[in-house]
């Protein structure tokens, strides 16, 4: 499962060995200045949309890139039964090839409060 840590400059998402195969990276760091919206999501599996490049076990797990063909590209690592955190980012400020990060983390509600742009 992916891990999420708040750093002084923003948030770091680290991916497990097999997840790296689906997301093509070890980690992603989103600077606090690039965060537009932070949202706690109870059922993150339902929040993906569009085409995908990655791993899918229907109703259980999604890892990779979603939103292909929709105009909003999502970096996703979500699981059934684990709440998620959705971070909408300013692509231009972040310098990243996606618009949202959607990750299942057990402490999603706490992280959402700590990462909200008003707390920057």
N, C-alpha and C positions, 0 to 999 in steps of 0.2 A: 504494500500500500504506500502511496505517496505520503511524504511528510511535509508539513508546512511550519516554517519558523518565521517569527517577526524579527527583523533585524533593525538596526538603527536607521537604515536608509529606506526600508520597505519590507518586502516579504520574499522569502526564498522557498521555492517548492522543489523538493528533491524526489527523484523517482527511483524505484527499486530496479534491480537488474533486468527483469523481464519487461517492466514498463518502459525502460529506455529503448527497447526495440520498437515500441509503438509510437513513442513521442520523439524519437531521434535526438535525445539530449539527456544529460545526467541531471540537470537542474535548470530552473528558470528563476531569475530574480526580477521582480517588478518593483521599480522605484516608487516610493510613496508619492512623488510628484505626478506619476503617470496614472495613479488610481483615481477613477472617476466615480465608481459605485461599488459598494461592498454589500453583499446580501447573503444572509443565512438561508439555506435551502433544505427543507426537510426531505424531499424526494429528488435528489439530483439526477437520477437516471432519466427522469421525465423532462429535464431542462435542455437536453441536446436537441439539435435540429439540423436538417439538411443531410447532405452526403458526408461520407466519412473516409478517413484513412487511419486505420488502427484496428484494435481488437474489440470484439463485441461478443458477449455471451448474453443472449437475449434475456432481459429481466434480471440479470445478475451483475453485469460488469460492462463498463465502457472505458477504454483507454486509447487515446490518440487525438486526432484532429477531427472535429465535427464542423458543420456549417458550410461545407464546400457547396458553392452554388447559391448561397443565401445572402452573401455580402457581409456576414458576421462570422468570422472564424473563431472557433473555440478550441482551446487546449484543455483536454478532458482526462480525468482519472477519477471515476466514480464507481461506487459499489452499492448494492442493495442493502438497506438496513443501516447505512452510515450516513449521517447528515453531511451536507456539503457547504462549501463556501464558493460563491460566484463573485469574481472580481472583474469588473468592466474596466478596461484600461484605454488610455489615449495612446494609440499605436504610434503616433508621431513622436511623442515625448518618450515612450518606453523603448522605441527602437526594436520592437518585437514583431514577428510575423502573424500575430493573432490579436483579436479584439477582446477576448474574455478568457479567463482561467476559471475552470470549474473542477473543484477537487473535493473528494470525500475526506473529511477529517472528524474524529470524534468530538473535538472541542470547537466545532464550527461557530457556535453562537458566541463564545468568548472571543475568538479571533475576529469575528465580524465587528464586535464592539471596539476592539483595540485597533482595527485597521480602518475604520470609517474615516473618510476624508476630513471630517470636522475635528477628528482627534489628532490630525497631523501637526 
